[in-house]
Amino acid sequence: MNVTVLGAGAWGTSLAVHAAAAHPTLLWARDAGQLAAMRSLGRNARYLPEIELPHALRLADDFDAALRHAQAGVLVVATPMSALEAILALLPAAPGRPVLWLCKGFQEETGALGHEIAQRVCPAANVGVLSGPSFALEVARGQPTALVAASSDAGVRAAAVAAFHHASVRIYTSADPVGVEVGGAVKNVLAIATGIADGMRLGLNARAALVTRGLAEMTRLGVALGADASTFMGLSGLGDLVLTATGDLSRNRAVGLALAAGKDLPSILAELGHVAEGVRSAPTVLARAAACGVEMPIVAAVVDVLAGRIAPERALAELLRREARAESPAGERA
């Protein structure tokens, strides 16, 4: 099976390194200069400087060649969410190779999730999402990782298992791409909230409360968009939320920590040097929730802090002033 990964950021490079241990793998980069440096150094100095690229991994900036390589295998889109539509629009119209994307978030312009973009741009394609609790560096190091491949197409799920279920990576499957994508998008926003709380030294009780109530917000939105509630107790829900909200490699958590330290958002993003999808996704998550009549007070607080409308201390005070309520509908009926 051939594997083509489109996008040589941290996650794309990491997954390509993993795949190359078992399959002929090609990593495509849009930037010819970046590709030349990767060939020269034998590593991705910008995104994964400590990881040596395997000799078996092919590097290319020819998009058509990348597509041809994937004809007898699987194609993985490893760009940020902002580039997903443009990449999908370049794919052949006829059904063919399975296509998976790694990006997590909502499209800023439309509020669409990945599967909604695919339905509009390439409705005949066999598509899905590969998600779950995964820091790119740990995958590239060969540390144990569990991911979930979600698609309504059983063939896409099977292709993901065939391509990536080996060595230190375990692939689970799901027929609920909506739930998997909502989990992957919303957890980034909640990780910012947890980073703010940790930066304010609010304690482990507060962290646990934010993670738990954030999971409730995530589930409410997902169910309203057509997801299965049980998906949010899995890898792409609770698993990814815990990792991103507490792990020191989390970019979104880092944004929250810096906000709590009083830094302004432009400076934080400039210092970060990588995409923090939670910053982009937060307003869209809140807008989609409002359209569904779903209340997400933690997400709303993050949106206000990111916009500079309120300070983290005030956001905390407003959350604490909310009226008491039952934890779940079952608790309300008891």
N, C-alpha and C positions, 0 to 999 in steps of 0.2 A: 504493500500500500504506500503510495506517495502522499506526502504531507506538504502543503504550501501554507506558509504563514505570511500574511500581508501586514506589515508594520513592524519596524525594528525598535520599538520602545522596550521598556523593561519586561513587560509581560509577554509580548510577542517573541522577544529574544529568548526569554526563559523557556517558553513552551517549545520553541524550535529546538533548543538545546536538548530538552527532554525527549522530543520526538525523534531526533537524529540518532539516538542510541538504539532505536529499533526499526526505523523506516528511512527510506530516502527522503530527505527533508530539504526544502528550499525556503529561505527567509528573504522576503522582498522588502526593500527600503525605497521610499520615494526620493530621498536625498542621496544623490550620487557621491557627494563629498563624504557623508557619513559612512556610506558603504565602502568607499576607498580606505577610510581610516580603519574600519573594522577588518578589512582584508589585511592591511599592513600590520596592525597591532595584534590581530588574532583574538580580539575581544571588543565588546561594545563599551568603549571608554566613557561615554556619557551616561548610560543607564545601568550597566552592570559591570563596572570596571574590574571587579575581582574575579569574574568568571571567564575562563578560557573557552573560546569557541571550539567545538570538536571539528577535526579535519573533515569529517564526513558531511558537515553542514554546508550546503551550497548557499551562496549569497548572490543576489541579483537585483538590478533596478529595472529590468525589462518586464513590464506588467503582463504582456501577452505570453512571454515565456513562463512566468509564474503560473498563469492560468493553465497553460498546457501541461505543466508538471503535475497539477492537481487533477487532471482529467481522470487519472487512474487511482484516485484516492479522495482526500478531503481537503477543503479549502477553509482556512481560518482567518477571519478578519480581526486583526489585533490593533486597530486604530482607536483613537478616542471616539466617543459617541458622536461628536460633531462631524466626523468624517464618514460615518457608517453609510449614510444615504448615498453619498457620492461613489463609494466603492461598490455598493450593491447595484447601482445604476449601470455600472460598467460590465456586469456579468451578462453572459448570453441569456436570451429570453427563454430558451427551451430548458426543460428540466434536465438535470445532469448530476454533476458531482454534489455531494453534501456540503453545505456551507454552514459554518458555525462562527459566531462572533463572541468576543471576550469582553467588549466594553459594557460598562454598567452605568446606567443613568437614563435620563429623559432627554430627548432632542429639545434644545432650547427654543427653537423657532415655533415648533408645533406641539410640544409636550408629549410627543409620541415615544413609546418604548420601541425596542428593536424589532419585535415581531410585527408591530403596527407599521413601521417603516417598510419592512420587507413585503407586507401585504400590499402596500401601495406601489412600491417601486419594482418589485420582481415577484409577482404573485405566483408564478409557476415554479419558482426555485424551491429546492428541498433544503429548508433552513432550520436552525436551532441556535441555542445559546449554551456556552460552556461557562459555568460560574462556580462560586463557592469560596470558602475561606482559604485564600492563597496569596501569600506575599511572593512576588516574583523571585526575589533573591533566594528564598528557601527552596523553591522548586528547582531553580538552576543549580543549587548546591546538592540536589538529590535528597533533600529531607522529606520525610513522609507527608503526603498531602492527599486529601480527598476532595474531589470535585463532582459536580452534577451536570450532566448533559441533558438539556430539556428541549423537547420538540414534540409536535403533534405527529411527526413522521417517525415511525419505528426504525426506518432505514437510517435516518440521520443519527438517532441514538446509538444504533449498532455500530455505525462508522466511527463515532466518537470513542466508543469502548475499544474498537480495534486499533485505533490510532494512538491512544494515550494511556490505556490501562496496562501499564507495565512498570517494572522497577519500583520506584518509590511513590508513584501516583496511582491512586485507585479512583475509578470512574463509576459513579452511580448514575442512574437514569431516571428521568421524570417526563411525564406527558403533560406537564403544567408549565409551559414557558412563561405564561403571564405571572404566575407566582414567583418563579425563579428570577424573572427580570425585575419585578417590583422589589423583591428582597435585595437584589444587587444594587438597585438605585437608592432606596431609602436608607439603607444602612450607612451610606457615606454621610448623609446629613446628620444622622444620629451620632455618628462618630465625632463630628464636630462638636455636638452638644456635650458628649462625654469628655472630650478634650478640654472644653471650657471648664467643666466642673472639676476635673482633675487639676487644671491650672490654677483654679481658685482654691485648691486644697480643701474641697468640701468633704472628702473622705470616701471610704469604700462603700458605706451605706448609700450615699448619694449616687455613686457609680452604678450600683446594683439596681437602684430604683430607676435610673434613666434607661438602662439597658432593657429592663423588664417592661416599663411603660412605653418605651420606644418600640419594642416588639409588638405591643398591642396596637400602637398607631399604624405600624407597617401592615399588620394583619388586616385591620379595618379597611385600609385603602386597597390592599390586594383583593380582598373578597368583593369589594365594590366594583373592581375592574374585571371580575370574573375568575379570580384565582381560587384554588382549593386552600382552605385555611390550614390544613395539615402541612402544606409545603413550607410554611413559615417556621415550623419546628425542625426543619431539616438544615442541610448544609448551606443553602443559599439564603436562609432566613436567620435563624438563631446562630448558626455556625459562623457565617460571615459577619454578622453584627458583633458578636463577641470578639472576633479577631480584630476587626477594624476599629472597634471602640476602645480596645485595651492594648493592642500591640504597638510596640515602639517603632515599627517600620511603617505604620499607617500615616499616609500623607494627610488624610482628613482629620485624624486626631491631632496631628502636628499643627494644623490650622487653628483648631480650638485652643490648644495650649498657648499659641502665640497671641490669639485674641484676648485670652485671660490675662496675659502679661502686658496688655495695653498697646500692642502693635497694631498699625493700621493694615487693612486687608491688602492693598496694592504692594506694600513692602513685604508682607508675608508671602504672597504668591511669587514675587520676584526672587526672594531668598530660597523658596522651595525648589524652583527650577523644574518641577514636574507638574502634571495635571492633577488637581484635586477635584474630582468629579462632584463631590458634595457641594462645593461652592456654586458650580454651574446648575446643579440639579435642584437645590433647595427651593427657589421660587416656583419652579415648575411642579415639584411635588406638591407644594401647598396649593397651587392653582388647580391641579387635577383633583386634589382632595375636596376643594371647595365646590368644584363642578359636580362631584359625586355626593355632596352633603356629608362628607366625612370630617370629623374634628381631629386635628393633629396639633395640639398645643405645643409640644416640644419642637416640632418642625417650624411652627410659626415663630417661636422664640428665636430659633437659629436664623431664620430669614431676617428678622428685625435686627439682630446683632450684626449679621453680615452687611446689611444695608446701612449700618451706622445710625439707625434710628434710636436704639437704646443700648446702654452699656450692659455687659454680662451680669453685673450685680442686680440691675433692675429686672432683667429677664428672669433671673432666679426668683426674685421677690414676687413677680407676677405669677410664676408657676406655683409658688407656695401658697399664694392667696386664693387659688382656685377652690371651689366648693368641694366638699367631700362627696364621694360617689361610690357606687358598687364597683368592684374590680371587674366584674363580667356580667353579662345578662343573666346568667344563672344565679349569681349572687343577688341580683335585684329581685328575682322571683322568690328567693328563699324567705 
